[in-house]
Each structure stands twice: as structure tokens, then as C-alpha cells.
Amino acid sequence: MIAAKQTYCTKCKTNVDIIDGKYARLANNRAVFEGQCSQCGTKLTKARVMPRSSSAIMVKRRRKGLLR
């Protein structure tokens, strides 16, 4: 098991630990942490688990003819 993470459970209406957690990728290639609620067993997904690297930030580039 990966280190305990917490997220909000909509069924329990409180912050709970995620059990049996694992990292996964969504269809849009976003990293998430998936697991089950420690109290009720509902499937939970935590979306913001990895910090954005400086290379991933989009840099606004100058287009030909638009900016002079």
C-alpha cells in the first residue's frame, strides 16, 4: 500500500483516509490517486496529487505576423 492520503468522501461527508490506494492515469493522461474510503468503502479519486513541473507549464509563444 502507498502512503495514506486523505480526500473528501461525498457519502460520509468528511475527510477520510484512502485505503488500497494506487496511482493511475485518466483518459486525458492526468495523474490521479484512486482507492476506497476507509469508513464506507466507496471508490474515491484524488485528482491533484502531483505538482506541475516547470516544463509542463505552457509558455505563450509569439506567432508570426500577430505580435511585432
N, C-alpha and C positions, 0 to 999 in steps of 0.2 A: 504494500500500500504506500502511496505517496503521502508526504506530509499533510496533516489535516488542514483543510481550507474551510472557510466559512462563507455562506451565502444565505440569502433570504429565501425561506420556504413559503410559498404562497398558500399552502394548505395549513401549515402550523402558525403562520403569521408571525414568525420570529426568525432571528438569525440562528442557523444551525450548522453543525459540522457536516461536511460531506464525507460519507464512508464509501469504500470501494472506488475511490476516485482514480481517474486516468485522464491524460491529455489526449485530445482528439482534434481533428480538423473538420470544419464545416464545408459545405459545397463551395462557398466563396473563398476558401483557403484561410479562413480565420481560425486562430488557435483558441480552443475552449477547454475548460476543465469539467468533465462530466462525472456524475456519481449519484448516490442516493442519500436522501435525508436520513439523519441518524435517529429521528424520532418516529416518522411515519412511513418511511421507505419510498417516498415519491422521487421520481427521477429529477435531478437538478442539473442545471448547466450554468457555469460561471463564465462569462464572456471575456472580461478584461483581466487576463491572467499574465500576459507577457507585456513588458514595456516595449514601446516602439523604439526601434533603433534609429539612429540619425540617418542611415542610408534609406530607410523606408519612408521618410517624410518626403512628400512630393515638393519639388523645387519648381517655382514658377519660372519658366524659361521665356526668353524673348523670341517672338516669332518674326520671321522675315516679313518686312513690309508693314507690320502693325505698330511696332514700337520703334521709334528712331532716337 
